[in-house]
């Protein structure tokens, strides 16, 4: 949980869609958004959300519903004003997405076509405002596993070396 109104976590399946500089769509689960100097909701790299959500300059608060509806509170207005919807995309094989760096992925033949839709519908997760997704890696366990793998590699390498030496001696007889 964070104290930032523009942090959004996807609870369940789905990726945020970003408009890349070349006009294609990039996909990410990094929901640490901010507002740029043009009022657009952008990621930490300055890429805007697909669908172009622009927050009015005089907005006092931004709220994001679990279904992706974005509303802004405007002074002088009693009801929050709807300024857009954050759509999510899912893939048949998310592991097949092509990494582009900075937590951004691109569609590939292995991932399949994106299925875009409203959060909370057709197997897509819901959005949680004020939260970001944390790492799902246990660093201590991964280090232990890496050391075990390294030791097994060293042991196998030594066994091959010994076998090679034995065959050399045999060849000299």
Contact map, one row per residue, 1 for C-alpha under 8 A:
11100000000000000000000000000000000000000000000000000000000000000000000000000000000000000000000000000000000000000000000000000000011100000000000000000000000000000000000000000
11110010000000000000000000000000000000000000000000000000000000000000000000000000000000000000000000000000000000000000000000000000011100000000000000000000000000000000000000000
11111000000000000000000000000000000000000000000000000000000000000000000000000000000000000000000000000000000000000000000000000000010000000000000000000000000000000000000000000
01111110000000000000000000000000000000000000000000000000000000000000000000000000000000000000000000000000000000000000000000000000010000000000000000000000000000000000000000000
00111110000000000000000000000000000000000000000000000000000001100000000000000000000000000000000000000000000000000000000000000000110000000000000000000000000000000000000000000
00011111000000000000000000000011110000000000000000000000000001000000000000000000000000000000000000000000000000000000000000000000110000000000000000000000000000000000000000000
01011111100000000000000000000011110000000000000000000000000000000000000000000000000000000000000000000000000000000000000000000000111100000000000000000000000000000000000000000
00000111110000000000000000000011100000000000000000000000000000000000000000000000000000000000000000000000000000000000000000000011111100000000000000000000000000000000000000000
00000011111000000000000000001110000000000000000000000000000000000000000000000000000000000000000000000000000000000000000000000011111110000000000000000000000000000000000000000
00000001111111100000000000001010000000000000000000000000000000000000000000000000000000000000000000000000000000000000000000001111000010000000000000000000000000000000000000000
00000000111110000000000000000000000000000000000000000000000000000000000000000000000000000000000000000000000000000000000000001111000000000000000000000000000000000000000000000
00000000011111000000000000000000000000000000000000000000000000000000000000000000000000000000000000000000000000000000000000011100000000000000000000000000000000000000000000000
00000000011111100000000000000000000000000000000000000000000000000000000000000000000000000100000000000000000000000000000000111000000000000000000000000000000000000000000000000
00000000010111110000000000001000000000000000000000000000000000000000000000000000000000011110000000000000000000000000000000011000000000000000000000000000000000000000000000000
00000000010011111000000000111000000000000000000000000000000000000000000000000000000000011100000000000000000000000000000000000000000000000000000000000000000000000000000000000
00000000000001111100000000111110000000000000000010000000000000000000000000000000000001111000000000000000000000000000000000000000000000000000000000000000000000000000000000000
00000000000000111110000011110000000000000000000011000000000000000000000000000000000000111000000000000000000000000000000000000000000000000000000000000000000000000000000000000
00000000000000011111000011110000000000000000001111000000000000000000000000000000000000000000000000000000000000000000000000000000000000000000000000000000000000000000000000000
00000000000000001111101111000000000000000000001111000000000000000000000000000000000000000000000000000000000000000000000000000000000000000000000000000000000000000000000000000
00000000000000000111111111000000000000000000001100000000000000000000000000000000000000000000000000000000000000000000000000000000000000000000000000000000000000000000000000000
00000000000000000011111100000000000000000000001000000000000000000000000000000000000000000000000000000000000000000000000000000000000000000000000000000000000000000000000000000
00000000000000000001111100000000000000000000000000000000000000000000000000000000000000000000000000000000000000000000000000000000000000000000000000000000000000000000000000000
00000000000000000011111110000000000000000000000000000000000000000000000000000000000000000000000000000000000000000000000000000000000000000000000000000000000000000000000000000
00000000000000000011111111000000000000000000000000000000000000000000000000000000000000000000000000000000000000000000000000000000000000000000000000000000000000000000000000000
00000000000000001111001111100000000000000000000001000000000000000000000000000000000000000000000000000000010000000000000000000000000000000000000000000000000000000000000000000
00000000000000001111000111110000000000000000000000000000000000000000000000000000000000000000000000000001111000000000000000000000000000000000000000000000000000000000000000000
00000000000000111100000011111000000000000000000000000000000000000000000000000000000000001000000000000001111000000000000000000000000000000000000000000000000000000000000000000
00000000000000111100000001111110000000000000000000000000000000000000000000000000000000000000000000000011100000000000000000000000000000000000000000000000000000000000000000000
00000000110001110000000000111110000000000000000000000000000000000000000000000000000000000000000000000010000000000000000000000000000010000000000000000000000000000000000000000
00000000100000010000000000011111000000000010000000000000000000000000000000000000000000000000000000000010000000000000000000000000000110000000000000000000000000000000000000000
00000111110000010000000000011111100000000010000000000000000000000000000000000000000000000000000000000000000000000000000000000000000110000000000000000000000000000000000000000
00000111000000000000000000000111110000000011000000000000000000000000000000000000000000000000000000000000000000000000000000000000000100000000000000000000000000000000000000000
00000111000000000000000000000011111000001111000000000000000000000000000000000000000000000000000000000000000000000000000000000000000000000000000000000000000000000000000000000
00000110000000000000000000000001111100001111000000000000000000000000000000000000000000000000000000000000000000000000000000000000000000000000000000000000000000000000000000000
00000000000000000000000000000000111111111100000000000010000000000000000000000000000000000000000000000000000000000000000000000000000000000000000000000000000000000000000000000
00000000000000000000000000000000011111111100010000000000000000000000000000000000000000000000000000000000000000000000000000000000000000000000000000000000000000000000000000000
00000000000000000000000000000000001111110000000000000000000000000000000000000000000000000000000000000000000000000000000000000000000000000000000000000000000000000000000000000
00000000000000000000000000000000001111110000000000000100000000000000000000000000000000000000000000000000000000000000000000000000000000000000000000000000000000000000000000000
00000000000000000000000000000000001111111000000000000111100000000000000000000000000000000000000000000000000000000000000000000000000000000000000000000000000000000000000000000
00000000000000000000000000000000001111111100000110011110000000000000000000000000000000000000000000000000000000000000000000000000000000000000000000000000000000000000000000000
00000000000000000000000000000000111100111110000110011110000000000000000000000000000000000000000000000000000000000000000000000000000000000000000000000000000000000000000000000
00000000000000000000000000000000111100011111111110000000000000000000000000000000000000000000000000000000000000000000000000000000000000000000000000000000000000000000000000000
00000000000000000000000000000111110000001111111110000000000000000000000000000000000000000000000000000000000000000000000000000000000000000000000000000000000000000000000000000
00000000000000000000000000000001110000000111111000000000000000000000000000000000000000000000000000000000000000000000000000000000000000000000000000000000000000000000000000000
00000000000000000000000000000000000000000111111000000000000000000000000000000000000000000000000000000100000000000000000000000000000000000000000000000000000000000000000000000
00000000000000000000000000000000000100000111111100000000000000000000000000000000000000000000000000000000000000000000000000000000000000000000000000000000000000000000000000000
00000000000000000111100000000000000000000111111110000000000000000000000000000000000000000000000000000000000000000000000000000000000000000000000000000000000000000000000000000
00000000000000000111000000000000000000011110011111010000000000000000000000000000000000000000000000000000000000000000000000000000000000000000000000000000000000000000000000000
00000000000000011110000000000000000000011110001111111000000000000000000000000000000001000000000000000000000000000000000000000000000000000000000000000000000000000000000000000
00000000000000001110000010000000000000000000000111111000000000000000000000000000000001000000000000000000000000000000000000000000000000000000000000000000000000000000000000000
00000000000000000000000000000000000000000000000011111000000000000000000000000000000111100000000000000000000000000000000000000000000000000000000000000000000000000000000000000
00000000000000000000000000000000000000011000000111111100000000000000000000000000000100000000000000000000000000000000000000000000000000000000000000000000000000000000000000000
00000000000000000000000000000000000000011000000011111110000000000000000000000000001111000000000000000000000000000000000000000000000000000000000000000000000000000000000000000
00000000000000000000000000000000000001111000000000011111000000000000000000000000001100000000000000000000000000000000000000000000000000000000000000000000000000000000000000000
00000000000000000000000000000000001000111000000000001111101001000000000100000000001000000000000000000000000000000000000000000000000000000000000000000000000000000000000000000
00000000000000000000000000000000000000100000000000000111111000000000000100000000000000000000000000000000000000000000000000000000000000000000000000000000000000000000000000000
00000000000000000000000000000000000000100000000000000011111000000000000000000000000000000000000000000000000000000000000000000000000000000000000000000000000000000000000000000
00000000000000000000000000000000000000000000000000000001111100000000000001100000000000000000000000000000000000000000000000000000000000000000000000000000000000000000000000000
00000000000000000000000000000000000000000000000000000011111111000000000111100000000000000000000000000000000000000000000000000000000000000000000000000000000000000000000000000
00000000000000000000000000000000000000000000000000000000011111000000000111100000000000000000000000000000000000000000000000000000000000000000000000000000000000000000000000000
00000000000000000000000000000000000000000000000000000000001111100000000111000000000000000000000000000000000000000000000000000000000000000000000000000000000000000000000000000
00001100000000000000000000000000000000000000000000000010001111110000011110000000000000000000000000000000000000000000000000000000000000000000000000000000000000000000000000000
00001000000000000000000000000000000000000000000000000000000011111000011100000000000000000000000000000000000000000000000000000000100000000000000000000000000000000000000000000
00000000000000000000000000000000000000000000000000000000000001111101111000000000000000000000000000000000000000000000000000000011100000000000000000000000000000000000000000000
00000000000000000000000000000000000000000000000000000000000000111111110000000000000000000000000000000000000000000000000000000011100000000000000000000000000000000000000000000
00000000000000000000000000000000000000000000000000000000000000011111100000000000000000000000000000000000000000000000001100000111100000000000000000000000000000000000000000000
00000000000000000000000000000000000000000000000000000000000000001111100000000000000000000000000000000000000000000000011100000110000000000000000000000000000000000000000000000
00000000000000000000000000000000000000000000000000000000000000011111110000000000000011100000000000000000000000000000011000000110000000000000000000000000000000000000000000000
00000000000000000000000000000000000000000000000000000000000000011111111000000000011111000000000000000000000000000000000000000000000000000000000000000000000000000000000000000
00000000000000000000000000000000000000000000000000000000000001111001111100000000011111000000000000000000000000000000000000000000000000000000000000000000000000000000000000000
00000000000000000000000000000000000000000000000000000000000001110000111110000001111100000000000000000000000000000000000000000000000000000000000000000000000000000000000000000
00000000000000000000000000000000000000000000000000000011001111100000011111000001111000000000000000000000000000000000000000000000000000000000000000000000000000000000000000000
00000000000000000000000000000000000000000000000000000000001111000000001111101011100000000000000000000000000000000000000000000000000000000000000000000000000000000000000000000
00000000000000000000000000000000000000000000000000000000011110000000000111111001100000000000000000000000000000000000000000000000000000000000000000000000000000000000000000000
00000000000000000000000000000000000000000000000000000000011100000000000011111000000000000000000000000000000000000000000000000000000000000000000000000000000000000000000000000
00000000000000000000000000000000000000000000000000000000000000000000000001111100000000000000000000000000000000000000000000000000000000000000000000000000000000000000000000000
00000000000000000000000000000000000000000000000000000000000000000000000011111111000000000000000000000000000000000000000000000000000000000000000000000000000000000000000000000
00000000000000000000000000000000000000000000000000000000000000000000000000011111000000000000000000000000000000000000000000000000000000000000000000000000000000000000000000000
00000000000000000000000000000000000000000000000000000000000000000000000010001111100000000000000000000000000000000000000000000000000000000000000000000000000000000000000000000
00000000000000000000000000000000000000000000000000000000000000000000001111001111110000000000000000000000000000000000000000000000000000000000000000000000000000000000000000000
00000000000000000000000000000000000000000000000000000000000000000000001111000011111000000000000000000000000000000000000000000000000000000000000000000000000000000000000000000
00000000000000000000000000000000000000000000000000000000000000000000111100000001111100000000000000000000000000000000000000000000000000000000000000000000000000000000000000000
00000000000000000000000000000000000000000000000000001110000000000000111100000000111110000000000000000000000000000000000000000000000000000000000000000000000000000000000000000
00000000000000000000000000000000000000000000000000111100000000000000111000000000011111000000000000000000000000000000000000000000000000000000000000000000000000000000000000000
00000000000000000000000000000000000000000000000000101000000000000001110000000000001111100000000000000000000000000000000000000000000000000000000000000000000000000000000000000
00000000000000010000000000000000000000000000000011101000000000000001110000000000000111110000000000000000000000000000011000000000000000000000000000000000000000000000000000000
00000000000000011000000000000000000000000000000000100000000000000001000000000000000011111000000000000000000000000001111000000000000000000000000000000000000000000000000000000
00000000000001111000000000000000000000000000000000000000000000000000000000000000000001111100000000000000000000000001111000010000000000000000000000000000000000000000000000000
00000000000001111000000000100000000000000000000000000000000000000000000000000000000000111110000000000000000000000111100000010000000000000000000000000000000000000000000000000
00000000000011100000000000000000000000000000000000000000000000000000000000000000000000011111010000000000000000000111000000010000000000000000000000000000000000000000000000000
00000000000001000000000000000000000000000000000000000000000000000000000000000000000000001111110000000000000000111110000000000000000000000000000000000000000000000000000000000
00000000000000000000000000000000000000000000000000000000000000000000000000000000000000000111110000000000000000111100000000000000000000000000000000000000000000000000000000000
00000000000000000000000000000000000000000000000000000000000000000000000000000000000000000011111110000000000001110000000000000000000000000000000000000000000000000000000000000
00000000000000000000000000000000000000000000000000000000000000000000000000000000000000000111111110000000000000100000000000000000000000000000000000000000000000000000000000000
00000000000000000000000000000000000000000000000000000000000000000000000000000000000000000000111110000000000000100000000000000000000000000000000000000000000000000000000000000
00000000000000000000000000000000000000000000000000000000000000000000000000000000000000000000111111000000000111110000000000000000000000000000000000000000000000000000000000000
00000000000000000000000000000000000000000000000000000000000000000000000000000000000000000000111111100000111101100000000000000000000000000000000000000000000000000000000000000
00000000000000000000000000000000000000000000000000000000000000000000000000000000000000000000000111110000111100000000000000000000000000000000000000000000000000000000000000000
00000000000000000000000000000000000000000000000000000000000000000000000000000000000000000000000011111011110000000000000000000000000000000000000000000000000000000000000000000
00000000000000000000000000000000000000000000000000000000000000000000000000000000000000000000000001111111110000000000000000000000000000000000000000000000000000000000000000000
00000000000000000000000000000000000000000000000000000000000000000000000000000000000000000000000000111111100000000000000000000000000000000000000000000000000000000000000000000
00000000000000000000000000000000000000000000100000000000000000000000000000000000000000000000000000011111000000000000000000000000000000000000000000000000000000000000000000000
00000000000000000000000000011100000000000000000000000000000000000000000000000000000000000000000000111111100000000000000000000000000000000000000000000000000000000000000000000
00000000000000000000000001110000000000000000000000000000000000000000000000000000000000000000000000111111110000000000000000000000000000000000000000000000000000000000000000000
00000000000000000000000001110000000000000000000000000000000000000000000000000000000000000000000011111011111000000000000000000000000000000000000000000000000000000000000000000
00000000000000000000000011100000000000000000000000000000000000000000000000000000000000000000000011110001111100000000000000000000000000000000000000000000000000000000000000000
00000000000000000000000001100000000000000000000000000000000000000000000000000000000000000000000011000000111110111100000000000000000000000000000000000000000000000000000000000
00000000000000000000000000000000000000000000000000000000000000000000000000000000000000000000000111000000011111111000000000000000000000000000000000000000000000000000000000000
00000000000000000000000000000000000000000000000000000000000000000000000000000000000000000000000100000000001111111000000000000000000000000000000000000000000000000000000000000
00000000000000000000000000000000000000000000000000000000000000000000000000000000000000000000100110000000000111110000000000000000000000000000000000000000000000000000000000000
00000000000000000000000000000000000000000000000000000000000000000000000000000000000000000011111110000000001111111000000000000000000000000000000000000000000000000000000000000
00000000000000000000000000000000000000000000000000000000000000000000000000000000000000000011100100000000001111111100000000000000000000000000000000000000000000000000000000000
00000000000000000000000000000000000000000000000000000000000000000000000000000000000000000011000000000000001110111110000000000000000000000000000000000000000000000000000000000
00000000000000000000000000000000000000000000000000000000000000000000000000000000000000001111000000000000001000011111000000000000000000000000000000000000000000000000000000000
00000000000000000000000000000000000000000000000000000000000000000000000000000000000000001110000000000000000000001111100000000000000000000000000000000000000000000000000000000
00000000000000000000000000000000000000000000000000000000000000000000000000000000000000111100000000000000000000000111110000000000000000000000000000000000000000000000000000000
00000000000000000000000000000000000000000000000000000000000000000000000000000000000000111000000000000000000000000011111011010000000000000000000000000000000000000000000000000
00000000000000000000000000000000000000000000000000000000000000000011000000000000000001110000000000000000000000000001111110010000000000000000000000000000000000000000000000000
00000000000000000000000000000000000000000000000000000000000000000111000000000000000001110000000000000000000000000000111110011110000000000000000000000000000000000000000000000
00000000000000000000000000000000000000000000000000000000000000000110000000000000000000000000000000000000000000000000011111111100000000000000000000000000000000000000000000000
00000000000000000000000000000000000000000000000000000000000000000000000000000000000000000000000000000000000000000000111111111000000000000000000000000000000000000000000000000
00000000000000000000000000000000000000000000000000000000000000000000000000000000000000000000000000000000000000000000100111110000000000000000000000000000000000000000000000000
00000000000010000000000000000000000000000000000000000000000000000000000000000000000000000000000000000000000000000000000111111000000000000000000000000000000000000000000000000
00000000000111000000000000000000000000000000000000000000000000000000000000000000000000011100000000000000000000000000111111111100000000000000000000000000000000000000000000000
00000000011111000000000000000000000000000000000000000000000000000000000000000000000000000000000000000000000000000000001110111110000000000000000000000000000000000000000000000
00000000011100000000000000000000000000000000000000000000000000000111000000000000000000000000000000000000000000000000001100011111000000000000000000000000000000000000000000000
00000001111000000000000000000000000000000000000000000000000000011111000000000000000000000000000000000000000000000000001000001111100000000000000000000000000000000000000000000
00000001111000000000000000000000000000000000000000000000000000011100000000000000000000000000000000000000000000000000000000000111111000000000000000000000000000000000000000000
00001111100000000000000000000000000000000000000000000000000000111100000000000000000000000000000000000000000000000000000000000011111000000000000000000000000000000000000000000
11111111100000000000000000000000000000000000000000000000000000000000000000000000000000000000000000000000000000000000000000000001111100000000000000000000000000000000000000000
11000011100000000000000000000000000000000000000000000000000000000000000000000000000000000000000000000000000000000000000000000001111110000000000000000000000000000000000000000
11000011100000000000000000000111000000000000000000000000000000000000000000000000000000000000000000000000000000000000000000000000011111000000000000000000000000000000000000000
00000000110000000000000000001110000000000000000000000000000000000000000000000000000000000000000000000000000000000000000000000000001111100000000000000000000000000000000000000
00000000000000000000000000000000000000000000000000000000000000000000000000000000000000000000000000000000000000000000000000000000000111110000000000000000000000000000000000000
00000000000000000000000000000000000000000000000000000000000000000000000000000000000000000000000000000000000000000000000000000000000011111000000000000000000000000000000000000
00000000000000000000000000000000000000000000000000000000000000000000000000000000000000000000000000000000000000000000000000000000000001111100000000000000000000000000000000000
00000000000000000000000000000000000000000000000000000000000000000000000000000000000000000000000000000000000000000000000000000000000000111110010000000000000000000000000000000
00000000000000000000000000000000000000000000000000000000000000000000000000000000000000000000000000000000000000000000000000000000000000011111110000000000000000000000000000000
00000000000000000000000000000000000000000000000000000000000000000000000000000000000000000000000000000000000000000000000000000000000000001111111000000000000000000000000000000
00000000000000000000000000000000000000000000000000000000000000000000000000000000000000000000000000000000000000000000000000000000000000000111111100000000000000000000000000000
00000000000000000000000000000000000000000000000000000000000000000000000000000000000000000000000000000000000000000000000000000000000000000111111110000000000000000000000000000
00000000000000000000000000000000000000000000000000000000000000000000000000000000000000000000000000000000000000000000000000000000000000001111111111000000000000000000000000000
00000000000000000000000000000000000000000000000000000000000000000000000000000000000000000000000000000000000000000000000000000000000000000011111111100000000000000000000000000
00000000000000000000000000000000000000000000000000000000000000000000000000000000000000000000000000000000000000000000000000000000000000000001111111110000000000000000000000000
00000000000000000000000000000000000000000000000000000000000000000000000000000000000000000000000000000000000000000000000000000000000000000000111111111000000000000000000000000
00000000000000000000000000000000000000000000000000000000000000000000000000000000000000000000000000000000000000000000000000000000000000000000011111111100000000000000000000000
00000000000000000000000000000000000000000000000000000000000000000000000000000000000000000000000000000000000000000000000000000000000000000000001111111110000000000000000000000
00000000000000000000000000000000000000000000000000000000000000000000000000000000000000000000000000000000000000000000000000000000000000000000000111111111000000000000000000000
00000000000000000000000000000000000000000000000000000000000000000000000000000000000000000000000000000000000000000000000000000000000000000000000011111111100000000000000000000
00000000000000000000000000000000000000000000000000000000000000000000000000000000000000000000000000000000000000000000000000000000000000000000000001111111110000000000000000000
00000000000000000000000000000000000000000000000000000000000000000000000000000000000000000000000000000000000000000000000000000000000000000000000000111111111000000000000000000
00000000000000000000000000000000000000000000000000000000000000000000000000000000000000000000000000000000000000000000000000000000000000000000000000011111111100000000000000000
00000000000000000000000000000000000000000000000000000000000000000000000000000000000000000000000000000000000000000000000000000000000000000000000000001111111110000000000000000
00000000000000000000000000000000000000000000000000000000000000000000000000000000000000000000000000000000000000000000000000000000000000000000000000000111111111000000000000000
00000000000000000000000000000000000000000000000000000000000000000000000000000000000000000000000000000000000000000000000000000000000000000000000000000011111111100000000000000
00000000000000000000000000000000000000000000000000000000000000000000000000000000000000000000000000000000000000000000000000000000000000000000000000000001111111110000000000000
00000000000000000000000000000000000000000000000000000000000000000000000000000000000000000000000000000000000000000000000000000000000000000000000000000000111111111000000000000
00000000000000000000000000000000000000000000000000000000000000000000000000000000000000000000000000000000000000000000000000000000000000000000000000000000011111111100000000000
00000000000000000000000000000000000000000000000000000000000000000000000000000000000000000000000000000000000000000000000000000000000000000000000000000000001111111110000000000
00000000000000000000000000000000000000000000000000000000000000000000000000000000000000000000000000000000000000000000000000000000000000000000000000000000000111111111000000000
00000000000000000000000000000000000000000000000000000000000000000000000000000000000000000000000000000000000000000000000000000000000000000000000000000000000011111111100000000
00000000000000000000000000000000000000000000000000000000000000000000000000000000000000000000000000000000000000000000000000000000000000000000000000000000000001111111110000000
00000000000000000000000000000000000000000000000000000000000000000000000000000000000000000000000000000000000000000000000000000000000000000000000000000000000000111111111000000
00000000000000000000000000000000000000000000000000000000000000000000000000000000000000000000000000000000000000000000000000000000000000000000000000000000000000011111111100000
00000000000000000000000000000000000000000000000000000000000000000000000000000000000000000000000000000000000000000000000000000000000000000000000000000000000000001111111110000
00000000000000000000000000000000000000000000000000000000000000000000000000000000000000000000000000000000000000000000000000000000000000000000000000000000000000000111111111000
00000000000000000000000000000000000000000000000000000000000000000000000000000000000000000000000000000000000000000000000000000000000000000000000000000000000000000011111111100
00000000000000000000000000000000000000000000000000000000000000000000000000000000000000000000000000000000000000000000000000000000000000000000000000000000000000000001111111110
00000000000000000000000000000000000000000000000000000000000000000000000000000000000000000000000000000000000000000000000000000000000000000000000000000000000000000000111111111
00000000000000000000000000000000000000000000000000000000000000000000000000000000000000000000000000000000000000000000000000000000000000000000000000000000000000000000011111111
00000000000000000000000000000000000000000000000000000000000000000000000000000000000000000000000000000000000000000000000000000000000000000000000000000000000000000000001111111
00000000000000000000000000000000000000000000000000000000000000000000000000000000000000000000000000000000000000000000000000000000000000000000000000000000000000000000000111111
00000000000000000000000000000000000000000000000000000000000000000000000000000000000000000000000000000000000000000000000000000000000000000000000000000000000000000000000011111
